[in-house]
Amino acid sequence: MTFPHPPAAARDALDRLIAGDPDLACIEARAGPLPWRTRAPGFPGLLQAIVAQQISNQAAAAIWGRLRVIDGALQPAGLLALSDESLRAAGLSRPKMAHARILASAFLDGTLDAGAIAAMDDEAAIKKIASVRGLGRWTAEVYLLFALGRHDVFPAGDIALAASAAHLKQLDARPGPVPLRALAEAWRPARALAARLLWHHWRHVTGRPALDDFPIAPLITESAPTAPPLPARKSSACAGWAPSCVPIPR
């Protein structure tokens, strides 16, 4: 599966970001150009984020691939009309079925409005989304990053980001959300772009695809994501990976 390159404004921001961080500057040199993954705004994008909560990319991709082809599942009223059996057959757990229905109701009763959220600043949008049961800060930040293309949100609770930062920065252990968010302060005002680079780095060093890399697949039951041991590090972020850290041709 191929993805478009970052839009021009994002590419310019990425170049400014990596100019100030030699570790981030090495990622595309060894992992290839950063793929620009996006998700649908509004109800479908938040529903996809719910599906991805606290499970592996492989499981999330299988469940999402089955759910999205059910007639009506990507519209709030249509999802509410589906039986629990239909949602269970797609692979949703009981809590996620409940959260999906709460999300659908929030769009139908006006608690959430895609246009209003898009018009909010980052923190206001995160608080609005996270006010709905089942939609925490991670879900809101992932939505803003992939569905709205925001440049300066950072899902510090993401385990893959923590593992990638630990590997890239040669930390002794994976940082928790608070120290990871503190680490990301240096990447303002492009923390979301740094997150995209960190995910790209982690996919490269582990060989694990992103959720969006999987085709529609047979049912895989939900299982919690496991954090693999950190891959062996070289003496520096770039050592042994590429002859230099100059930006690769695009």
Secondary structure, DSSP 8 states (H G I E B T S, - for coil): -------HHHHHHHHHHHHT-HHHHHHHHHH-S-------SSHHHHHHHHHHTTS-HHHHHHHHHHHTTSTTTTSHHHHHHS-HHHHHHHT--HHHHHHHHHHHHHHHTTSS-HHHHHHS-HHHHHHHHHTSTT--HHHHHHHHHHTS--SS---TT-HHHHHHHHHHTT-SS---HHHHHHHHGGGTT-HHHHHHHHHHHHHHHH----GGGS-S-S----------------SSSSTTT-S--S----
